Amino acid sequence: MTDDLRNKTSETAFAFRGYNITNLGRTRELLEHPAYGNTVERYLLQATRICSEVTGHPTDLLWRVRNNKEPSLESYGEALALVMAAELAQVQLLEEFHGVTYQKARLAFGYSLGELTAISCGSVFSMEEVLRIPVAMAADSVELAHDATMGILFSRGPAINEEDVDRLCRQITSEGAGTIGISAILSPNSYLLIGQQQTVHRFKKVMHERLPDPAHIRINDHRWPPLHTPIVRQKHIPDRSSVMMETMSGGFQPPLPPVVSLVTGKQSYNDYGARDLVRQWIDHPQRLWDAITETLASGVSTIVHVGPHPNVIPATFRRLTDNVNDQMAGKSIGSLGLRAAAGLARRPWLTALLPSQANLLRAPSLQHVILEDWLLENPPA
């Protein structure tokens, strides 16, 4: 596998995870590894210093990792610092000990915080500067999280029109009982919504008048900082972040490899516009589905998932792969059998995309590598 990653880096995409309710993954094992430990410790110490300086509170990420102490929502800034440090360390280990040069990859993308790590890895901004932005806004993000609810909107059949979802969110927001917005587009028939007070429940009550039937909402029991929604504007987080970014060095070269931004779903970073994209990243929904279709269209054969226990991006690829396998039943588009045709009837959202987005059919052929697992299973000689 080392030879595959080294020799086929140009056919590889790197996918960086974001914040989640669990953020340690196998970082402790990497820290305690006789070969990898010094590199992991260096990144954790750097992230510790940045987090302490920005928040004004003592931070010890090494202690957290060594004692397997997951940061809570109240320690959101530490969680962000931990995830970015772990991601950067993993990429460094891959190059330092296995000769796989990240810059030679076909492309990269990241979900939420992962996008900031991707542009840091791509030498747009240093970790020193880019990590300060979300950490500086962490306390206000946590405060906004306390009356925010996440709902997973999905349909088992037809696609759900994004414009219809956004319109309904705006209408509910205009009622004056809290803001609700799309936080992520996971697929044409699934969205993450975050709303204040009872707005998600209000959405659930009235959505059958505006959305395909049957559409469903599942309420997530955890609290989530409402990044990538209009809610963050209540604390002026986008504008305050923009002011911080004005004096950051860097941002005047495109990332290497190219980064698919989840703001646009395209390779939108150029030699000067990174600050504008990061500002939009703060309050615009994450276009994960667009990034996945862009990645499939790029012709990559391998996805390397970076970070502690990555879940959202692997799960999205897994669902797409299962859907394609079930619908195609081993047939090509030109020779659909009865079983495949029946599958298409059950998933009209996917039927509508084929064959205009025939690259979706490549999903089952992709190889997926969970980088922290791979590093521990392939120690350096």
C-alpha positions, 0 to 999 in steps of 0.5 A: 500500500505504501508503494500505491500511495507513493506511486499513485499520489497524483490519483489521490484526494485527501479529505479532512474531517471537521469538529465532532462530538468525539475528536481524539480518535487514535491520536494517543496511539500515534503520540505514544508510537516510538517513531511517530511520537515526536512529530505528533507531540510537536504539532500538539504543543504548537496548537496548545500554545496557539489556543492558550494565547488566543483564549487567555486560558491554560491549555494542555492538549498533550495531557488531553491526548495522553489521558484520553480526555475528550474535550466537551462543547465547553472546550470547543476551542481546544477541540478545534486545536486538537483536530487541526494538530492531529490532521497536520501531524498525520499528513507530515507522518505520511511524508516524513516516514513513508515518502508520500508527498501531499503536494503531489495529490490530485486535490483535497477538500475538508468538511467544516474545520477540515477546509482550514486544515486543507488550505494550511496543508496547501501552504495558503496560510500557516497553522499559526495564523489560520487556527487562530480564527475559529479558536478566537470565535469559539466562546461565542460559538459555544454560547450560540450553541446552547439554544441551537438544535440540529435536525437531519432532513432527509427523504428516502425517495425524491430529491429535496430542492435546496431552494425550497429548504432555504425558502422555508428556513427564511420564512420561519426565521422571519416569524421572529422566534429564532433563526434557522438555516441549512448547515450542510448539503449532504446529498440531493435528499439529505440536509443538516439544519441548525435552528434556534429555540423551536425553529427546527420543530416548527420546520418539521411541523410545516414542511409537508406543505412545501417539501416532497412527501415523504420527507423526514426530520430526525433531531440530533440530541447533541448541541452543535456550534451553529457554524455555516448558518446565518446564526453566527451573524448574531455575534458578528463572527463573519465580520470579526473574522474578516478583520482578523484575516486582513493582517494575516500573511499569506493567501496570495498563492493557490493551494497545492494540491488544489482545494475544493471549497465546500463554500462553492463545491468547486476548486475556487481558491486562487492566488488572492481570494482565500480570505473571501472564501474563508469569510463565506465558509463561516456562515454559508452551508457546507456543500459536501455533495458538490465536493464529492461529485467534483472529486469523482469527476476529477478521476481520482482512484483513492481517497485518504481520510485525514484526522481522528476517526473521520466519519462524515465524509467516509459515511457519505461515500459509503451511502453513495456506494451502497446506493449505486451498487444496489441500483446498478446491480452489476449492470451498466447504464446501457444494460439495466436489468429488472433489479437495477430498474427497480432500484432506480424506482426506489431512489428517484433522486439518484435516477435524476442524476444519471447519466448526466452525472455518470461519474457517480458510478465511479464511487464503488471503485474508489479505494478509501484509506483511513490515514490514522489506521494506515499509519499504525498498521504500516509502521516505518521500517 
